[in-house]
Amino acid sequence: MLWDDALLDAEKVIELNPISYFGYELKHAVLHDAHRYDEAIEAFQTMLSKLEYAPDTQTTVITTSKAEAAIQEAIKAQLDDAPHRLINTSTGRLCSREVQTNAFRMSAEYKELLSSTMKPADLQTERIQDVVAMYFRYVMLSHRWEGKEPLLHDIQGKVVYDLDPVGGIAKLQSFCKTARDKGYHWAWIDTCCIDQTNNVELQQSVNSMFIWYRHSALTIIYLSDVSPSSQPGALTSSAWNTRGWTVQEFLAPRFVLFYQKDWSLYLDDRSPNHKDSLAIMQEMGDATGIDAQALVAFRPGMRDARKKLQWVSARVTTWQEDVAYSLFGIFGVNLPVIYGEKKQKALGRLLQEVIAQSGDISALDWVGQPSEFNSCLPANITSYGASPHTVPSLSEDEIQTSVSLLRNTEIIESASKLYTLLDHMSAPRFASCRLHLPCIAFCVTTVRRSHTEDQNSRATYEVKADGLHDLLITTEDKLIPSSWIFTTRQMFLLIRPWDRDLLELPDFAELSGLTELPEQPDIADDTHSEEYYWSAPVTPLQESPGGFLGAQESVDLESSERALRLIVRLGQPFRAFLLAQQRGGEYKRVASDHTIIAQANDVPFAFAQDMMHVRALEIL
């Protein structure tokens, strides 16, 4: 009744002065507040036409077309990080981006927004983005494929809610209803929202999957094997925790909810985000081995590559190549998706990209069978299952004691030269499946086959190398005939892959005074800082304390100190690779059934004896 009276007043103003815009401005305001948006927009357009005859007015408004353009720009930005197809939870129909946009244009939210966008200042506010983002929020499903799942052609042009609720259709219907009941207009599921027959779309989807989950308003995780009567701990043993794709489907989103077989909340936990549940996150940690920080606030990128590979080492996928493809988002890489290439090549291409981009050689730390892609990479991701062998390290006091013993020796000059040489070593890189690996190489002088052989036909060899303690290596590879003692300086090398961390250079965060880089609003990717790390090495001879040039003696002291600390560290046990030289001069890694731990005999004086060679080797 109140709105009717106000509308009558506005009509009277129009009647008194039909050529004035003022009556239509009042009419627009009344209709907008009464939520009669179509009529309000019509009154607004009439007001604009009247303003053309009032050039002296101080009222500044924008045209409807400008408002529509601003809203359309916000829609495009919103949909750029969303899946190409979504299911409308109200209608139950699968919708393209065009259909989604048209649905928004017909909605009360759009009409209210258009009606209220009248002045130039309205275009600069965040209100347009907020309204658009609220409408286009979508829910993702993380689940296991079981039995017959509905594909794109099964639901295209149909109403999901009208289909026969059997098998995967029943799961799809329950998911859409759950999302709808929570107030979301849109839902996505991998079974039927991707055209599996379109290779271009499939590749785009695989490379975008992490981003889609990260930008989802909510990810629902459906545990089909967890009954409503289950006790705490059921999540840990769920088969969902064994699948390859589910790792990124949990790590990527910021908001998740776990649902049981009957679509009730796991443990009846009604909090809005199960990532905030200490009990559920404890179960996830127990099931996955992933640390609490990564579970709640995971950042994709190359950092801690070996640890991430261990997280997924026991996961299984239906298609063998997905062992690698499911990790693209976790490492923040975009690579071609080539089903049929087999897992060794797929995994090899991924690991090649990680090592080449980051310079992180921890992915070379594995035990098992070598890959056909490159002998320094494993044939199976299961080779990362065991934690890396922990090599004993010296305490800071022990390092200082050892450095003090070396200060007055002739080794300082040689140590400084070695430091500079290692500082200028290039990062590891791949070219045509060949790994160019910077390393410290030790010439193998003797390989003697032991008479013992285990039940798996693996032989043990006694290996002697210049400058190293003798060691035993067990492998399936036949290095020499059983009756031989092979003495050579050409056929085998024991190498220490070069790790720049031994230089103890300050990283980007220390140089800039930052302790932690802030996460970006979209996807926080740590690859950029690692690229910086490799692009601008600083030697101790170039660097001076405090960031300013001081006395030459101070610079020399700092340089000598780091060089000697390097020598001490090089004298500690290290993880070594055994390489066999090929006919073309390249090398292949000899896989061992255990981590090879080597140690130098006498590092300080190894330089003078020319036993330690710094070089970059080409490994097949």
PyMOL commands that set and color helices and strands:
alter all, ss='L'
color gray80, all
select helices_A, chain A and resi 2-16+22-33+37-51+64-79+97-105+108-116+120-124+127-135+152-155+160-162+168-181+199-215+239-242+246-251+266-268+274-276+278-288+292-296+305-311+322-325+328-331+343-358+362-364+381-384+396-406+411-423+500-503+508-512+527-535+545-547+552-570+603-606
alter helices_A, ss='H'
color red, helices_A
select strands_A, chain A and resi 86-88+94-95+138-142+186-188+218-222+256-259+429-431+434-453+459-465+471-475+485-487+492-497+574-581+587-590+596-598+613-619
alter strands_A, ss='S'
color yellow, strands_A
deselect
rebuild
show_as cartoon
